[in-house]
């Protein structure tokens, strides 16, 4: 069914102007009827990704401070681009409640759940013995409550980015020190997927990116961990597949001209290759798991800017990548879209304030940068400056292939 719809669908659309249902006063029209999302189809064919108010407010304010007219136009176009809301702690849950108030009928709210405790492997080969806070009661249940209370809003949820790579890759390096990470993932992610089995929700499980799980030595282990997580969740009707490259910088289909050494050469050196490798290995396990994908292109506009795959924090010279687009030329990929809110910091570059790892002060990191989650005018303008034609540089009409 998905493949047939992909072939039949052909329309001319702007990738920069998101249409809305508007009342005579110029305000978005909220839906009165409950939203029902069909995970057997690509919902992005019928719904645009919502540009939530926290993103719009930050980027429109940033645009006011930009004097260059060309860059200001790019900032205004970026502000209209749909992005995901990041829910990283119990306090953010109340932000989600506020952001559900202005969703038009023809848009969905993208939500990233990123609240797993113990997501970092402890150092010095010592197991983390800190008590595990209740992810389900303190974080997940309040999110589910808000979604249930808003049946007229459609939600697209990405489940826990930044964890599965550690679950798999560090298992081969040091089993003891990362037991906490595996415990947290295996205990909480199946519960999360089951809890989000709601008619107005579709879910994608995070699957890291090619720089984490594309290496030959971890491809099979990665496929097994992902497949087992899906199986342990039980029968799922609202699960669509996998989200890749979340908050990262990898290209969708280009081969990056990055200075990797021959020893670092990765068969999954772009995200299209990675998804194809991942699908092949999961299918070899004889599971019926849906394997449609979405790809975060928010900071993928420039390639060859990092010294290592592991450089992830506020990478300098990055640029905004391809805008929301369902014309992926791959029937298994639902959309290219922006998950990361470009301009919001991955972590502080100041040593005594740094809580997100030394990577944020590394050679490839932009400096200075504020604390994680705070907005940086300078980094936002850099992303605008380095964006490529057809991204936020000019309005562009795409034709279906």
Secondary structure, 3 states (H helix, E strand, C coil): CHHHHHHHCCCCEECCCCCCCECCCCCECECCCCCCCCCCCCHHHCCEECCCHHHHHHHHHHHHCCCCHHHHHHHHHHHCCCECEEECCCCHHHHHHHHHHHCECCEEEEEEECCCCCCCCCCCCCCCCCCCCCHHHHHHHHHHHHHHCCCCCEEEEEECCCCHHHHHHCCCCCCCCCHHHHHHHHHHHHHHHHHCCCCCEEEEEECCCHHHHCCHHHHHHHHHHHHHHHHHCCCCCCEEEEEECCCCCCCCCCCCCCCCCHHHCCCCCCHHHHHHHHHHHHHCCCCCCCCEEEEECCCCCCCCCCCCCCCCCCECCCCCCCCCECCCCCCCEEEEEECCCCCECCCCCCHHHCCCCHHHHCCCECCCCCCCCCECHHHHHHHHHCCCCCCCCCCCEECCC
